[in-house]
């Protein structure tokens, strides 16, 4: 399969995931060993002190790192096996951008990092994750297996 087709299928898979019903307006762009996600901040993502909840920081960082790794794995689904997150400042509005990059490629285990920026380009969080291959073929996944249409 051509790499750009794989990247587009990964983007489709991201948007077809059930969790995305709760995350409005996010966009994903996948390239070789790189993924970028943008998300307009909404008040519904806030915790009690009116800044976005840490769960959104994690999801954006994990997804960006995950899809950076997925860009180089074309046969099977991968999963996050661990992820370390560091939140450095609160976010109350604007658009967030998460950039994920592959650090290490192994036979079955991969390491990637991601950084989350606010709309002024300031770093608000960063993280590093480990991802591993499963036995589940990508072609069996709803959102990926149907191909581009």
N, C-alpha and C positions, 0 to 999 in steps of 0.2 A: 504494500500500500504506500502511496505517495505520502510524504511527511505532512504536507499541508492539508491533505484530506483527513489524516489522523487528528491533527490539531482542531479542525472544524468539528469532527465527531466528538472530541473531548468537550468542546464548548457546548455542543448540543446536549451531551450527557449532563453537564453541570446544570444547565437550565431546566432539564427534565426531572431532576431530583425533587422528591416531595418537599424537602426542607425549604426549597426555593419559594414555595407558596407564602412563606413568612418573611422573605427578604425581597423587598420591592426595588426594582430598578438597577440591580447589580449587573455588571457586564464583565465578561471574561475574555481575555485574548491570550492564546497559547502560542508560543514559539519554541524553538529548540532549546531545551533546558531552562526555559523562562516562562513565567505566567504573570499576568497583570489583571487585577480585579479592581473595579471601581464600584463604589456604593454611595448614593446620596443618603446622608444621615436624616433620619426621621425621629420625631419625638417618641414613637412607639418602641424604639430600641433603647430608651433610657432606663436607668435605675432610679431609685428614689431621690438622688441628688441632681437629677436632670442632666446627666452626661450618659453616653452610651454604655451599656452593660458590657462587662468583660467577655461575655459569651460571643458578642459580635467581633471583638478584637480577635479572639481565638478562631472563629470561623473564617474570617478573612485571611488571617495568617496561615492557617492550616490549609485552606483551599488553594492559596497562591503557591505554597511550597508543594502541595500534593500534585497540582497540575503541571508544575515545572518538571517533577519527576515523571508523571504520566506521559509527558511529551516524548520520552525516550523508551517507554515500555509499550509496545504496540500489540502484544499478544494477550496479556492477562490483566485483570483488575488488580490494582494495588490497594493497600490499606495503610493507614497511619498506625504505627506501632508505639510511638511515643512522640510527645511534642512539649517543648519547654517554651513558655511565653513570658515576656517581660513587658509590662505596661509602664510607659514613662510619662504620659500626660493625658488628661481627660479630653474628650471630644464632645462638643455640644451642638455642632452644626457643620454645614458644608458638605463636601464630598471626600470620602476616604479613598485612598489608593494603596493596595497591597501589591508588592512585587516579590515574587518567589523565584529563587535561583537554585539550581542543583549544585551541591558541593561535592558529593561522592557518589560514584556509580559502582555498585558491586554486582555480583551474580544475582542475588536475591534481595539484598538490602541496600537502600539508598538513603542519603542524607541530603536535606535541602534546608535553606534558610529563607525567611521572608521578613520584609520590613513594611510597616504600615505608616503611611504619611497622611497628614491632614491637607486641606486644600491650599494651605500656605507653603506646602513642601516640608513642613517640620515632621520629624519622626515622632510618632506617638506610641509605637510598640514594635517589638521585633521578636522573632522566635526561630527555633531550629527543631526540625523533626526528623524522625526515622520512618521510612516507608518500606514495606515489604511486599513481594509478589504473593498472590494467591494462586489457586488452581483454576479460578473461574475465568473462562475466556471473555475478553472484552465484547466479542461478537454476540454473546448471550445476554447482554445488558440492554434493557429498555432505554432508549435514548441514544445508544451507540450502535447497537446491532441493526437497526432499521436503515442505517446509512443516511446520507444527505438527501433531503427532499424539499 
